[in-house]
């Protein structure tokens, strides 16, 4: 008997799961969502299923809750209140933030529970679906659910990684830094290249991609300490001062990004053997006001605060 799947949340993640399910031959019943337009869009992309309401979830063997973290507890409560619990069905969430505790009331109602967090960025549903192939999927198995979670991960092309305990908020913060932080950094890099001038936009984008890709590869192969290069690693305070001054004058919104990341790089450089005196000099230069009185800032600016490169940034989207 084919597994009958329902998805609550027709956004990027939920639709990507739907695309994967259809490709794997799973019986996709459809989507529950607040926006009829979003539900219809997800159904068109998947080519299967129908618009569902919460009571319809009783027909599903597996229900995937792919809603925003802030909405998840309320949506789960609403589904239980609607009488959507099918005995022994599996309810799982795709959240990186929550563990199994958010599903405790579902477990008390006789449901199997679990989590399946695809560790990939979802720029849109189709890109996310492609990115899932070969990427990690972090499983949070409840009693009796690990086998089915592994099957679902395989349907999505994910490589299952079981998480036992741990601090879920720290885990999610690490994921956000890895994906969202890198995305915000790329926006800053593009803005600084654009302000520098002298390069065609495509050439500048190629430089940024090459540098970031090779830095990540070196981190994978050597670890961040050994992979670090550049003026901070060399203890070149003069070059760092030049960077701070020109950023303050030309792309001030990128300056806090530079200060924060180069300060973290100083700590790596010390682990790699940089002496205490040059490290202290670098920290002093990074903390000092730039020419023109621009003081150090805490926190990072939003990408919207950075001047866009030629052609602008793509518009934001949400799940």
C-alpha positions as CSV (number, residue, x, y, z in Angstrom):
1,X,0.0,0.0,0.0
2,X,1.4,3.4,-1.0
3,X,2.0,5.9,1.8
4,X,-0.5,8.7,1.8
5,X,1.2,12.0,2.5
6,X,-0.3,15.4,3.4
7,X,1.6,18.6,3.8
8,X,0.7,21.5,6.0
9,X,2.4,24.6,4.6
10,X,2.6,25.2,0.8
11,X,5.7,27.4,1.0
12,X,9.1,26.7,-0.4
13,X,10.0,23.8,2.0
14,X,6.6,22.1,1.9
15,X,6.4,22.3,-1.9
16,X,9.9,20.9,-2.2
17,X,8.8,18.0,-0.1
18,X,5.7,17.6,-2.3
19,X,7.9,17.5,-5.5
20,X,10.1,14.9,-4.0
21,X,7.2,12.8,-2.8
22,X,5.6,12.8,-6.2
23,X,8.8,11.9,-7.9
24,X,9.3,8.9,-5.5
25,X,5.8,7.6,-6.2
26,X,4.3,8.6,-2.8
27,X,0.6,9.3,-2.8
28,X,0.5,13.1,-2.2
29,X,-3.0,13.9,-0.9
30,X,-2.4,17.7,-1.1
31,X,-1.7,20.7,1.0
32,X,-3.2,22.6,3.9
33,X,-2.5,26.4,3.8
34,X,-3.8,29.7,4.9
35,X,-3.5,31.2,1.4
36,X,-5.6,29.5,-1.3
37,X,-3.3,31.0,-3.9
38,X,-0.2,29.4,-2.3
39,X,-2.0,26.1,-2.1
40,X,-2.9,26.2,-5.8
41,X,0.6,27.2,-6.7
42,X,2.1,24.2,-4.8
43,X,-0.5,21.9,-6.4
44,X,0.4,23.1,-9.9
45,X,4.1,22.6,-9.3
46,X,3.6,19.1,-7.9
47,X,0.9,18.1,-10.4
48,X,-0.8,16.0,-7.8
49,X,-3.2,16.4,-4.8
50,X,-5.9,18.8,-3.8
51,X,-6.5,21.6,-1.4
52,X,-7.0,20.1,2.1
53,X,-8.4,21.3,5.4
54,X,-7.2,20.2,8.8
55,X,-9.9,17.5,9.3
56,X,-8.7,15.9,6.0
57,X,-5.4,15.0,7.6
58,X,-7.1,11.9,9.1
59,X,-6.7,10.3,5.6
60,X,-2.9,10.6,5.7
61,X,-0.4,8.1,7.0
62,X,2.2,10.8,7.2
63,X,1.6,14.5,7.8
64,X,4.5,16.9,7.2
65,X,4.3,20.3,9.0
66,X,6.4,22.6,6.9
67,X,5.3,26.0,8.5
68,X,7.4,28.8,10.0
69,X,8.9,28.2,13.4
70,X,6.8,30.9,14.9
71,X,3.6,29.3,13.6
72,X,4.4,25.6,14.3
73,X,3.0,25.3,17.9
74,X,-0.3,27.0,17.0
75,X,-0.7,25.0,13.8
76,X,-0.1,21.7,15.6
77,X,-2.6,22.7,18.3
78,X,-5.2,23.7,15.6
79,X,-4.8,20.3,13.8
80,X,-5.3,18.4,17.0
81,X,-8.3,20.5,17.9
82,X,-9.8,19.8,14.4
83,X,-9.7,16.1,15.2
84,X,-7.0,15.5,12.5
85,X,-5.2,12.8,14.5
86,X,-5.2,9.4,12.9
87,X,-4.1,6.6,15.3
88,X,-0.4,5.5,14.6
89,X,0.0,8.1,11.8
90,X,3.3,9.9,11.7
91,X,3.3,13.7,12.3
92,X,6.7,15.3,11.6
93,X,8.0,18.8,11.4
94,X,10.8,20.2,9.1
95,X,11.9,22.8,11.7
96,X,15.5,23.3,12.6
97,X,14.6,25.2,15.7
98,X,12.4,22.7,17.5
99,X,13.0,19.3,18.8
100,X,10.3,16.7,19.6
101,X,8.9,18.6,22.6
102,X,6.7,20.7,20.3
103,X,5.0,17.5,19.2
104,X,4.4,16.2,22.8
105,X,0.6,16.7,22.6
106,X,0.5,14.9,19.3
107,X,2.3,11.9,20.9
108,X,-0.1,12.0,23.8
109,X,-2.9,11.7,21.3
110,X,-1.5,8.4,20.1
111,X,0.5,9.7,17.1
112,X,4.0,8.8,16.1
113,X,6.2,11.9,16.0
114,X,9.5,12.9,14.4
115,X,11.5,15.6,12.8
116,X,13.2,15.8,9.4
117,X,15.2,19.0,8.8
118,X,16.7,19.2,5.3
119,X,20.0,21.1,5.8
120,X,19.9,23.1,2.6
121,X,18.9,26.6,1.7
122,X,15.5,27.0,0.0
123,X,15.7,30.0,-2.4
124,X,12.5,28.6,-4.0
125,X,10.8,25.2,-4.1
126,X,12.4,23.8,-7.2
127,X,15.9,25.0,-6.2
128,X,15.4,23.5,-2.8
129,X,14.2,20.2,-4.2
130,X,17.4,20.0,-6.4
131,X,19.6,21.0,-3.4
132,X,18.2,18.2,-1.3
133,X,19.7,15.5,-3.5
134,X,22.8,14.3,-1.6
135,X,22.4,16.9,1.2
136,X,22.1,16.0,4.9
137,X,18.7,15.5,6.4
138,X,18.8,15.7,10.2
139,X,16.3,13.2,11.8
140,X,14.7,13.5,15.2
141,X,13.1,10.0,15.6
142,X,10.3,9.5,18.1
143,X,9.3,6.0,19.3
144,X,8.6,3.8,16.2
145,X,9.3,6.5,13.7
146,X,12.9,6.2,12.6
147,X,12.4,3.7,9.9
148,X,9.7,5.8,8.2
149,X,11.8,9.0,8.6
150,X,14.7,7.3,6.9
151,X,12.4,6.2,4.0
152,X,11.1,9.8,3.6
153,X,14.6,11.1,3.7
154,X,15.6,8.7,0.9
155,X,12.5,9.8,-1.1
156,X,13.9,13.3,-0.9
157,X,17.4,12.3,-1.8
158,X,18.6,13.3,1.6
159,X,21.4,11.6,3.5
160,X,20.0,10.8,7.0
161,X,21.9,12.1,10.0
162,X,20.3,11.2,13.4
163,X,20.5,13.9,16.1
164,X,20.2,12.6,19.7
165,X,19.5,15.4,22.2
166,X,21.7,18.5,22.0
167,X,20.8,22.1,22.1
168,X,18.4,22.7,19.3
169,X,18.6,26.5,19.4
170,X,22.4,26.3,19.1
171,X,22.1,23.8,16.3
172,X,19.7,26.1,14.4
173,X,21.9,29.1,15.0
174,X,24.8,27.2,13.4
175,X,22.6,26.4,10.4
176,X,21.6,30.0,10.1
177,X,25.2,31.2,10.2
178,X,26.2,28.6,7.6
179,X,23.4,29.4,5.1
180,X,21.9,32.8,5.9
181,X,25.1,34.3,7.2
182,X,27.0,33.3,4.1
183,X,24.2,34.7,1.9
184,X,24.3,38.1,3.8
185,X,28.1,38.1,3.5
186,X,27.8,37.5,-0.3
187,X,25.6,40.5,-0.5
188,X,28.2,42.6,1.3
189,X,31.0,41.3,-0.9
190,X,29.0,42.1,-4.1
191,X,28.3,45.6,-2.8
192,X,32.0,46.3,-2.1
193,X,33.1,45.0,-5.5
194,X,30.5,47.2,-7.1
195,X,31.8,50.2,-5.2
196,X,35.4,49.4,-6.2
197,X,34.6,49.7,-9.9
198,X,36.8,48.6,-12.8
199,X,35.1,45.2,-13.2
200,X,32.1,44.1,-15.2
201,X,29.4,42.8,-12.9
202,X,29.7,39.3,-14.2
203,X,33.5,39.3,-13.6
204,X,33.1,40.6,-10.1
205,X,30.5,38.0,-9.3
206,X,32.9,35.3,-10.6
207,X,35.7,36.6,-8.4
208,X,33.4,36.5,-5.3
209,X,32.1,33.0,-6.2
210,X,35.6,31.6,-6.8
211,X,37.0,33.0,-3.5
212,X,34.1,31.9,-1.4
213,X,34.0,28.4,-3.0
214,X,37.7,27.8,-2.6
215,X,37.7,29.1,1.0
216,X,35.0,26.7,1.9
217,X,36.8,23.8,0.2
218,X,40.0,24.7,2.1
219,X,38.0,24.7,5.3
220,X,36.6,21.2,4.5
221,X,40.0,19.9,3.7
222,X,42.2,21.6,6.3
223,X,39.9,23.1,8.9
224,X,39.3,26.9,9.4
225,X,42.6,27.5,11.3
226,X,44.8,26.1,8.6
227,X,42.7,27.5,5.8
228,X,42.9,31.1,6.9
229,X,44.9,33.3,4.6
230,X,45.2,37.0,3.8
231,X,46.3,40.2,5.6
232,X,45.0,39.2,9.1
233,X,46.8,35.8,8.9
234,X,50.0,37.7,8.0
235,X,49.5,40.3,10.8
236,X,49.4,43.1,8.2
237,X,47.8,45.9,10.3
238,X,48.5,48.5,7.6
239,X,46.4,46.7,5.0
240,X,43.6,46.2,7.5
241,X,43.6,50.0,8.3
242,X,43.4,50.7,4.5
243,X,40.4,48.4,4.3
244,X,38.7,50.1,7.2
245,X,39.3,53.6,5.9
246,X,38.0,52.9,2.4
247,X,35.0,51.0,3.6
248,X,34.1,53.8,5.9
249,X,34.3,56.3,3.1
250,X,32.7,54.3,0.3
251,X,30.5,51.4,1.7
252,X,29.9,52.3,5.4
253,X,27.1,49.7,5.7
254,X,29.7,46.9,5.0
255,X,32.2,48.2,7.6
256,X,30.5,46.4,10.6
257,X,30.6,43.1,8.6
258,X,34.3,43.6,7.9
259,X,35.1,44.5,11.5
260,X,33.2,41.5,13.0
261,X,34.6,38.9,10.6
262,X,38.2,40.2,10.7
263,X,38.1,40.2,14.5
264,X,37.0,36.5,14.4
265,X,39.8,35.9,11.8
266,X,42.4,37.4,14.3
267,X,41.4,34.6,16.8
268,X,42.0,32.0,14.1
269,X,45.3,33.6,13.1
270,X,46.5,33.3,16.7
271,X,45.6,29.6,16.7
272,X,47.6,29.3,13.5
273,X,50.7,30.9,15.2
274,X,50.3,34.7,14.8
275,X,52.1,36.4,17.7
276,X,50.4,38.3,20.5
277,X,51.9,41.6,19.5
278,X,50.6,41.7,15.9
279,X,47.3,40.2,17.0
280,X,46.9,43.0,19.5
281,X,47.8,45.6,16.8
282,X,45.1,44.1,14.5
283,X,42.5,44.2,17.2
284,X,43.3,47.8,18.0
285,X,43.0,48.9,14.4
286,X,39.7,47.1,14.0
287,X,38.3,48.7,17.1
288,X,39.5,52.2,16.4
289,X,37.3,54.8,14.7
290,X,38.0,55.1,11.0
291,X,39.1,58.5,9.5
292,X,36.1,60.8,9.5
293,X,35.0,59.6,12.9
294,X,33.1,56.4,11.9
295,X,33.1,54.3,15.2
296,X,33.1,50.6,15.4
297,X,29.5,49.2,15.3
298,X,28.1,46.1,16.9
299,X,25.9,43.8,14.9
300,X,25.7,43.4,11.2
301,X,23.5,45.5,8.8
302,X,20.7,43.9,6.9
303,X,21.4,43.2,3.2
304,X,18.9,46.0,2.4
305,X,21.2,48.5,4.1
306,X,24.0,47.7,1.6
307,X,24.2,49.4,-1.8
308,X,23.2,46.8,-4.4
309,X,25.6,45.8,-7.2
310,X,24.7,46.5,-10.8
311,X,21.4,44.9,-11.5
312,X,20.3,44.9,-7.9
313,X,19.5,42.1,-5.5
314,X,16.8,39.6,-6.1
315,X,13.6,40.4,-4.2
316,X,13.1,38.6,-0.9
317,X,10.7,35.7,-0.7
318,X,9.2,33.8,2.2
319,X,7.9,30.3,2.9
